[in-house]
Amino acid sequence: MRHKPEVLGLIDSVQECAEAQGFQLDEIPTHSKLEQIAPPGTPYFYVELPSGEKLFHRVKKNFPLQFGREVLASSALLDMEDRADWRDCKISKEEETDLAKQFRNDFKEFDFTV
């Protein structure tokens, strides 16, 4: 399968993070359905890239629960490594309230309940 350069970078970043954690993500055919690969009840980690590529890992034991967050926060993607651990993202109740108000205001035009 041929990939665009920006997709290769994304795939490589995700794969490198997986390898650093000691497991591998397999690329699955774009036309395949997840139900074909992971029957109901099967624990798995799945990534679908904007280009349509799909990466899959059947979770065994000791899978890092924050893996997806760590990948997204990595320097190769969002470059927010200080937010890889959710506990480092705590904010005060006042900040949380202000952010919620700002969010409500920013998305008011899409809120059908107003």
C-alpha positions as CSV (number, residue, x, y, z in Angstrom):
1,M,0.0,0.0,0.0
2,R,1.4,3.4,-0.9
3,H,1.0,6.3,1.6
4,K,1.3,10.0,1.3
5,P,4.3,11.5,3.1
6,E,2.2,13.1,5.9
7,V,0.3,9.9,6.5
8,L,3.6,8.0,6.7
9,G,4.7,10.4,9.4
10,L,1.5,9.8,11.3
11,I,1.7,6.0,10.9
12,D,5.3,6.0,11.9
13,S,4.7,8.1,15.0
14,V,1.9,5.8,16.2
15,Q,4.0,2.7,15.5
16,E,7.0,4.1,17.2
17,C,5.0,4.8,20.4
18,A,3.6,1.3,20.3
19,E,7.0,-0.2,19.9
20,A,8.3,1.9,22.8
21,Q,5.5,0.3,24.9
22,G,6.4,-3.2,23.8
23,F,3.7,-4.1,21.3
24,Q,2.9,-3.7,17.6
25,L,-0.1,-2.2,15.8
26,D,-1.1,-4.1,12.6
27,E,-2.3,-2.3,9.6
28,I,-5.7,-3.8,8.5
29,P,-7.3,-3.4,5.1
30,T,-9.2,-0.2,4.7
31,H,-12.3,-2.1,3.4
32,S,-12.4,-4.4,6.4
33,K,-14.9,-3.9,9.2
34,L,-13.8,-4.0,12.8
35,E,-16.4,-6.7,13.7
36,Q,-14.5,-9.0,11.3
37,I,-11.3,-8.6,13.2
38,A,-12.5,-8.3,16.8
39,P,-15.6,-10.3,17.8
40,P,-17.8,-8.7,20.4
41,G,-16.2,-8.8,23.8
42,T,-12.6,-8.8,22.5
43,P,-10.5,-6.0,24.0
44,Y,-8.6,-4.1,21.4
45,F,-6.9,-0.8,20.5
46,Y,-7.9,0.7,17.2
47,V,-6.7,3.8,15.2
48,E,-8.3,5.1,12.1
49,L,-6.3,7.8,10.4
50,P,-7.7,10.7,8.4
51,S,-6.5,9.0,5.2
52,G,-8.5,5.9,5.9
53,E,-5.6,3.6,7.1
54,K,-6.5,1.5,10.1
55,L,-4.2,0.2,12.8
56,F,-5.2,-2.5,15.2
57,H,-3.9,-4.3,18.3
58,R,-5.7,-7.1,20.2
59,V,-5.1,-6.2,23.8
60,K,-3.7,-8.9,26.0
61,K,-2.6,-8.0,29.6
62,N,-0.8,-5.0,30.8
63,F,-1.8,-2.8,27.9
64,P,-1.0,0.9,28.8
65,L,-4.5,2.4,29.3
66,Q,-3.2,5.9,28.5
67,F,-1.5,4.8,25.2
68,G,-3.9,6.8,22.9
69,R,-3.4,9.9,25.0
70,E,0.4,9.5,25.0
71,V,0.5,9.1,21.3
72,L,-1.6,12.2,20.7
73,A,0.4,14.3,23.2
74,S,3.7,13.2,21.7
75,S,6.1,15.7,20.2
76,A,5.5,14.2,16.7
77,L,1.7,14.9,16.8
78,L,0.3,17.6,19.1
79,D,3.6,18.4,20.9
80,M,1.9,18.6,24.3
81,E,4.0,16.0,26.2
82,D,3.2,17.8,29.4
83,R,-0.4,16.6,29.0
84,A,0.3,12.9,28.4
85,D,-0.7,12.2,32.0
86,W,-4.3,13.3,32.6
87,R,-3.4,14.1,36.3
88,D,-1.1,16.9,35.0
89,C,-4.2,18.5,33.3
90,K,-6.0,19.4,36.5
91,I,-7.4,22.9,36.7
92,S,-9.2,24.8,39.5
93,K,-13.0,24.7,39.8
94,E,-13.1,28.4,38.8
95,E,-11.0,27.7,35.6
96,E,-13.2,24.8,34.8
97,T,-16.4,26.9,35.2
98,D,-14.9,29.7,33.0
99,L,-14.0,27.2,30.3
100,A,-17.5,25.7,30.3
101,K,-19.1,29.1,30.0
102,Q,-16.7,30.0,27.1
103,F,-17.5,26.7,25.4
104,R,-21.3,27.2,25.8
105,N,-21.0,30.7,24.3
106,D,-18.7,29.6,21.4
107,F,-21.1,26.9,20.4
108,K,-24.4,28.7,21.2
109,E,-25.4,28.8,17.5
110,F,-25.3,25.0,17.3
111,D,-27.3,24.4,20.5
112,F,-30.9,23.4,19.5
113,T,-32.0,23.7,23.2
114,V,-31.5,27.4,23.4
